[in-house]
Structure formats: C-alpha cells, structure tokens
Amino acid sequence: MKRIVVGTRKSPLALTQTEMVMAKLQEHHTGLEIGMEKIVTKGDRILDVTLSKVGGKGLFIKEIEQAMYEKKIDFAVHSLKDMPTEMPEGLMLAAITEREDPRDVVITRNGSTFADLPIGARVGTSSLRRAAQLLNARPDIEIVSVRGNINTRIAKLEELQLDAIVLAAAGLERMGWAEKISERLSTELCIPAVGQGALAIQCRSEDEEIREILSVLDDVNTRRTVTAERTVLGRLNGGCQIPIGAFAELEGGELKLTGIVGSADGLTLLKETATGTDPMALGHAVAERLIEKGAGEILAKVREEISQ
Ligand SMILES: NCc1[nH]cc(CCC(=O)O)c1CC(=O)O
C-alpha cells in the first residue's frame, strides 16, 4: 500500500478543496493512503493588510512549496488563480482540474442584482480587477476593501453594512453556499481572474510515480483554456494583485480569449478578444494587443500606486 502526503493551507476553502481532491484520488486508486499536512502561509498571517500593498507573488504558496522541497509533503492543492505563472525549479503542475463556474458573483444584502443596486451603493472587494470592471460599469458605486477568508468576507456584508460583496462562484459552490449568490456576473460585465474556478495540483517534477497517480485529476480542456489565460498574465508580468483578467472558452475546437487591463478607479478599461487554436499563441496575441493599446502604462501606474 502506498502512502502520500498532501499539503494545504488551512482556510476552510483550502481544506474543502483538498478533501475533494483526496476523495477523487481515492476513487481512482484503491488502497492509496493520503495524509494531510496543514501549512500556514505568509498570506494567511497578514490577512489584515491590503494584499496589493503587501506585494510579492505567491504569498499563499511559498511555504507549501518549501515543504515539497523538504519532502514533508508530496503534492499540494492550490486555487489556480493564486498561482504565479512562473513555476519554481523542480516543481510542476501535475494536473489542472476541470474548471467549475469561472464567474464572479455578487451577494447583495437585499438579494437584488448588481444593476439594481442603489446609486452610491457600497460594494466590498479587495480585488483591483473586480473594482476596475465594476466601477467602469457603475461609476457611482463605492468600493470598500474587504479581506480575509470567504466566510469572513460574507460576514462583512452585515458587519460593515455593505450593499454587496463580490466573490468567485467556484469557492462558494465548493463550500455548499451557492444559495447565497444573488447574481452570477456575466463575463461581459466582469472578466474573471486568470484560472478562476480551476485547481492546480503541484508536485516535484522528479516524482514519476506521484505524477502518474495525480494525472487522473487532469482535464485537457481546462488546461487549454487556462494556458491561454496564463499566457496573457505572464506576458503582462502580472500577479493576482493587479487589475488584469483573462477568460478563455472553447467553442467547438476553437478557443475564444478575452483579456482586460484596467485602472483601479475604473476610468480606463482595455479589453481585447481573439480566437485561435494554439493557447500560447492566442495568449500572446491578446497580450500584444493590450500592450499596443497602452496596458504597459496603466500597469506601471498601478504598480507605482500600490508600492506607496
Ligand atoms: N483569492 C482567494 C481565492 N482563491 C480562489 C478563490 C475561489 C475559488 C477559485 O477561483 O477556484 C478565492 C476566493 C474568491 O476570490 O472569492
């Protein structure tokens, strides 16, 4: 009997995601024993500070990667959207799971849609990407910074008497809280974060046997769409703390990819869409078009602002 150990953050969402992955692995590999190691990351320790001000990529994963190097754990489950585009030496994504609903959603206090929120409504999010797109559609709203695990953020709706908060559909669904959703925002209104809704399964590249065990979790179509999205992010040198979004869908055999870059105040919002079959070529094409339109200048300004 083989025993392997998975590493995870200990937020309720991370634990739920890891348990889902463990169950699926056990379905496919009878007799496999999986241990779980809970790891506190830098991102978890500084939940009270605005993330974009902390800076640094991979705030939620560095300690977990370290545990993999030290062989304290054999693999890790992450939200793909929290993963930097560059993989550290010696580690790899053994699988990318089938994507769940990639959209952002609003939970409103009175159950209304986003469009029906009152003038001047206070909307909680600490994501510059969400802020940029929602302010672009509704310049009258006020964005209130709200951080923490999704349970904490939902509680802030009452605590801070907000009109709405914005979260990812996938996280709420995995927690069994889909009924709290007031509206799933169309991707016309809000392009999701790169990789939103998919899980990344990471392990040591040299571990052939573990890679083989984990390969049952991989979804080919999700890999294609998120590769296109991650290519945009990589080309624009983005992390999860800057206002970039990209969303790819398969239509027949063809990929349709939309990328956005915005200013945090929502006054500028660049959006480019292209279709193609090669995920990386398509990602590069969309990134180049965004750069031609001035994405570099917008992002330089955002980076300067958040470093202050
Ligand atoms: N940044 C935190 C985070 N990372 C992944 C998800 C949701 C699950 C997913 O996208 O797979 C969330 C919560 C949220 O944004 O609402």
The ligand as a Gaussian input file, in Angstrom:
#p B3LYP/6-31G(d) Opt

LIG

0 1
 N       -8.144000      34.874000      -3.724000
 C       -8.781000      33.889000      -2.906000
 C       -9.452000      32.839000      -3.734000
 N       -8.727000      31.989000      -4.453000
 C       -9.602000      31.172000      -5.137000
 C      -10.893000      31.547000      -4.803000
 C      -12.120000      30.967000      -5.345000
 C      -12.018000      29.611000      -5.946000
 C      -11.439000      29.562000      -7.328000
 O      -11.320000      30.566000      -8.045000
 O      -11.088000      28.441000      -7.735000
 C      -10.815000      32.587000      -3.886000
 C      -11.935000      33.281000      -3.223000
 C      -12.619000      34.338000      -4.052000
 O      -11.986000      35.027000      -4.857000
 O      -13.830000      34.515000      -3.882000

